[in-house]
């Protein structure tokens, strides 16, 4: 009989396959993958809390937690941070911590709806290093087991309405779908993201989804996933590459975050 060691190897192997399949991370966003998705796709990112990996081996959870996976690497000067001076590593970590402290996501949704009723839910984000952030509407707050909200009986009606940090509506993401395909996506990229750490100014975005409630009565859960970078908000966290500015930790590094909103329970009656 195989024990917990097998389970840990299987989980790590699964994430490795995801990372290999994607070839590289997406510091500027997955610009060609204009489709529904879940937060499992961000295998190289760090988890902003341990709860989003509940039920998995303790060692795996700890290794994915942002303070272990990212902060510790900077402090110890490992990998891409090895050529930085101790003082520069301290400054980079200060900037990353400030970015983390000012990143949040909320989901506003009704508590009770009728079967088949059309309702709106809104995801509000704050922070992120830019140039983009990702927003997903999912059924729960588990990094590796949440699903698009449509898997639980909801239908997304039409394209999400995206308001960028300048307060203007954005259609760039949904219009990247080829013309014959519908635009009722659970995942969107929001463009024009930039944090000003010196002045403590952080971008805010809003994504509104129009949903048709499930046909079956019951209690349904819903959450928003927020994916954002940290290092590129800091002058010390940016390196120039052929593809453009990259986070110092690399395109497959741990400097991005996965955060979840509070899970909302909606009664369908």
C-alpha positions as CSV (number, residue, x, y, z in Angstrom):
1,X,0.0,0.0,0.0
2,X,1.4,3.4,-1.0
3,X,1.6,6.1,1.8
4,X,1.8,9.8,2.0
5,X,5.1,9.9,0.2
6,X,3.4,8.7,-2.9
7,X,0.7,11.3,-2.6
8,X,3.3,14.1,-2.3
9,X,5.2,12.8,-5.3
10,X,2.0,12.6,-7.3
11,X,1.0,16.2,-6.5
12,X,4.5,17.5,-7.2
13,X,4.6,15.5,-10.4
14,X,1.3,16.9,-11.5
15,X,2.4,20.5,-11.0
16,X,5.7,19.7,-12.8
17,X,3.7,18.5,-15.8
18,X,1.6,21.7,-15.8
19,X,4.8,23.8,-15.7
20,X,6.4,21.8,-18.6
21,X,3.2,22.1,-20.6
22,X,3.2,25.8,-20.3
23,X,6.9,26.0,-21.1
24,X,7.2,29.4,-19.6
25,X,5.3,31.5,-17.1
26,X,3.2,34.5,-18.1
27,X,4.6,37.6,-16.4
28,X,2.6,39.7,-19.0
29,X,-0.4,37.4,-18.9
30,X,-1.4,34.4,-21.0
31,X,-2.3,36.6,-23.9
32,X,-3.2,33.8,-26.3
33,X,-5.1,31.5,-23.9
34,X,-8.3,33.5,-24.1
35,X,-10.6,30.8,-22.5
36,X,-12.0,29.6,-19.2
37,X,-9.5,28.3,-16.7
38,X,-8.8,27.7,-13.0
39,X,-6.0,28.8,-10.6
40,X,-4.4,25.3,-10.9
41,X,-2.7,26.6,-14.1
42,X,-0.4,29.0,-12.2
43,X,1.8,26.2,-10.9
44,X,4.9,28.4,-10.5
45,X,3.1,31.1,-8.4
46,X,3.0,31.3,-4.6
47,X,0.0,30.8,-2.5
48,X,-1.0,33.8,-0.5
49,X,-2.5,31.6,2.3
50,X,-2.3,28.0,3.4
51,X,-6.0,27.5,3.4
52,X,-6.2,27.4,-0.4
53,X,-4.2,24.1,-0.3
54,X,-6.1,22.5,2.5
55,X,-6.2,18.7,2.4
56,X,-2.8,18.3,0.8
57,X,0.5,17.2,2.5
58,X,1.8,19.7,5.1
59,X,5.2,19.9,3.4
60,X,3.7,20.6,0.1
61,X,1.5,23.3,1.5
62,X,4.4,25.0,3.3
63,X,6.6,24.9,0.1
64,X,3.9,26.7,-1.9
65,X,3.3,29.3,0.8
66,X,4.6,32.7,-0.4
67,X,6.8,33.4,2.6
68,X,8.6,30.1,2.1
69,X,8.6,29.9,-1.7
70,X,9.4,33.5,-2.4
71,X,10.5,35.5,0.6
72,X,13.0,32.9,1.8
73,X,14.5,32.6,-1.7
74,X,15.2,36.4,-1.7
75,X,16.5,36.4,1.8
76,X,18.9,33.5,1.2
77,X,20.0,34.8,-2.2
78,X,19.1,31.6,-4.0
79,X,18.8,31.2,-7.7
80,X,18.2,34.4,-9.6
81,X,18.7,36.4,-6.4
82,X,22.3,35.2,-5.8
83,X,24.0,38.1,-7.6
84,X,22.2,40.7,-5.5
85,X,23.9,42.4,-2.6
86,X,22.4,41.6,0.8
87,X,21.1,45.2,1.1
88,X,19.5,45.0,-2.3
89,X,17.8,41.8,-1.4
90,X,16.5,43.4,1.8
91,X,15.1,46.4,-0.3
92,X,13.5,44.1,-2.8
93,X,11.9,42.1,-0.1
94,X,10.6,45.3,1.5
95,X,9.0,46.3,-1.8
96,X,7.5,42.8,-2.3
97,X,6.0,42.8,1.2
98,X,4.5,46.3,0.6
99,X,2.9,45.0,-2.6
100,X,1.5,41.9,-0.8
101,X,0.2,44.0,2.0
102,X,-1.9,46.1,-0.4
103,X,-3.2,43.3,-2.6
104,X,-6.8,42.1,-2.0
105,X,-9.8,40.8,-3.8
106,X,-13.5,40.9,-2.9
107,X,-16.6,39.3,-4.4
108,X,-20.0,40.9,-4.1
109,X,-23.0,38.6,-4.7
110,X,-26.6,38.2,-3.7
111,X,-27.4,35.8,-0.8
112,X,-30.6,34.4,-2.3
113,X,-31.8,34.0,-5.9
114,X,-34.5,32.2,-7.7
115,X,-33.9,29.3,-10.1
116,X,-32.9,30.5,-13.5
117,X,-32.8,34.2,-12.3
118,X,-30.3,36.5,-14.0
119,X,-28.1,38.2,-11.5
120,X,-24.8,40.1,-11.4
121,X,-21.8,39.5,-9.2
122,X,-18.8,41.8,-9.0
123,X,-15.1,41.1,-8.3
124,X,-13.1,44.0,-7.1
125,X,-9.3,43.9,-6.9
126,X,-6.6,46.1,-5.5
127,X,-2.9,46.0,-6.1
128,X,-0.6,43.9,-8.3
129,X,2.7,44.8,-10.0
130,X,1.4,44.8,-13.6
131,X,1.2,45.1,-16.4
132,X,-1.9,42.9,-16.0
133,X,-3.8,41.0,-13.3
134,X,-6.0,38.0,-13.7
135,X,-9.5,37.4,-12.3
136,X,-11.4,34.1,-12.2
137,X,-14.9,33.3,-11.0
138,X,-14.8,29.8,-9.5
139,X,-16.8,27.6,-7.2
140,X,-14.5,27.6,-4.1
141,X,-11.2,28.9,-2.8
142,X,-9.0,25.9,-3.4
143,X,-6.0,26.4,-5.6
144,X,-5.9,22.9,-7.1
145,X,-9.5,21.8,-6.9
146,X,-11.7,24.9,-7.7
147,X,-13.6,24.9,-11.0
148,X,-15.0,27.6,-13.2
149,X,-18.3,28.6,-11.7
150,X,-20.1,27.2,-14.8
151,X,-19.2,23.7,-13.6
152,X,-21.7,24.1,-10.8
153,X,-24.8,24.9,-12.7
154,X,-24.3,28.7,-13.3
155,X,-24.3,30.2,-16.7
156,X,-22.2,33.2,-17.6
157,X,-24.4,35.4,-19.8
158,X,-22.4,37.6,-22.2
159,X,-19.0,39.0,-21.8
160,X,-17.8,40.1,-18.4
161,X,-17.7,43.9,-18.0
162,X,-14.1,44.9,-17.1
163,X,-13.3,48.3,-15.6
164,X,-9.6,49.1,-15.5
165,X,-7.6,51.1,-13.1
166,X,-8.3,54.3,-15.0
167,X,-12.0,53.8,-14.4
168,X,-12.7,53.0,-18.1
169,X,-14.3,49.9,-19.5
170,X,-11.8,47.5,-21.2
171,X,-12.8,45.1,-24.0
172,X,-9.3,44.1,-25.1
173,X,-9.4,40.7,-23.5
174,X,-12.8,39.5,-24.5
175,X,-12.3,40.9,-28.0
176,X,-9.2,38.7,-28.3
177,X,-11.6,35.8,-28.8
178,X,-11.9,34.8,-32.4
179,X,-15.1,36.2,-33.9
180,X,-17.1,33.0,-34.1
181,X,-16.7,32.2,-30.4
182,X,-18.8,33.4,-27.5
183,X,-17.2,35.8,-25.0
184,X,-18.9,34.6,-21.8
185,X,-15.6,33.7,-20.0
186,X,-15.0,33.0,-16.4
187,X,-11.4,34.3,-16.7
188,X,-10.3,37.8,-17.7
189,X,-7.0,39.8,-17.9
190,X,-7.2,43.4,-16.8
191,X,-4.6,45.7,-18.5
192,X,-2.9,48.9,-17.5
193,X,-1.9,47.7,-14.0
194,X,0.9,49.6,-12.2
195,X,1.6,50.1,-8.5
196,X,3.4,53.2,-7.2
197,X,5.2,52.0,-4.1
198,X,6.9,55.3,-3.4
199,X,3.5,57.1,-3.1
200,X,1.6,54.0,-1.9
201,X,-0.8,54.2,-4.8
202,X,-2.3,50.8,-5.9
203,X,-4.5,50.1,-8.9
204,X,-8.1,49.1,-8.5
205,X,-10.2,47.1,-11.0
206,X,-13.7,45.8,-11.2
207,X,-15.1,42.8,-13.2
208,X,-18.9,42.3,-13.3
209,X,-20.3,39.0,-14.4
210,X,-23.9,38.5,-15.4
211,X,-25.0,35.0,-14.3
212,X,-28.1,32.8,-14.8
213,X,-28.7,30.8,-11.6
214,X,-28.8,27.0,-11.6
215,X,-32.1,25.2,-12.3
216,X,-31.8,23.1,-9.2
217,X,-32.5,24.6,-5.8
218,X,-29.8,24.4,-3.1
219,X,-26.9,26.1,-1.6
220,X,-24.0,27.0,-3.9
221,X,-20.6,28.4,-3.2
222,X,-18.7,31.0,-5.3
223,X,-15.3,32.7,-5.0
224,X,-13.1,35.0,-7.0
225,X,-9.5,34.1,-7.7
226,X,-7.0,37.0,-8.1
227,X,-3.6,36.4,-9.8
228,X,-1.0,39.2,-9.7
229,X,2.7,39.8,-9.7
230,X,4.8,41.5,-7.0
231,X,8.4,42.0,-8.1
232,X,7.9,44.3,-11.1
233,X,6.4,46.9,-8.8
234,X,10.0,47.4,-7.5
235,X,12.9,48.9,-9.5
236,X,15.1,46.1,-8.0
237,X,12.6,43.5,-9.1
238,X,12.8,44.1,-12.9
239,X,15.3,42.7,-15.3
240,X,15.5,43.3,-19.0
241,X,15.1,40.4,-21.4
242,X,14.5,39.9,-25.1
243,X,10.8,39.5,-24.4
244,X,10.7,42.7,-22.4
245,X,10.8,43.5,-18.7
246,X,10.7,40.4,-16.6
247,X,10.4,39.8,-12.8
248,X,13.8,39.2,-11.3
249,X,12.7,35.7,-10.1
250,X,12.2,34.7,-13.7
251,X,9.2,33.8,-15.9
252,X,8.7,30.5,-14.0
253,X,9.6,32.0,-10.6
254,X,7.5,32.3,-7.5
255,X,7.0,36.1,-7.4
256,X,3.3,36.1,-8.5
257,X,0.5,35.3,-6.1
258,X,-2.8,33.5,-6.1
259,X,-5.3,35.0,-3.7
260,X,-9.0,34.2,-3.2
261,X,-11.9,36.3,-2.0
262,X,-14.1,35.1,0.9
263,X,-16.3,32.3,-0.3
264,X,-19.9,33.4,-0.8
265,X,-22.8,31.0,-0.2
266,X,-25.8,31.7,-2.5
267,X,-29.2,30.0,-1.9
268,X,-31.1,29.1,-5.0
269,X,-34.8,28.6,-4.3
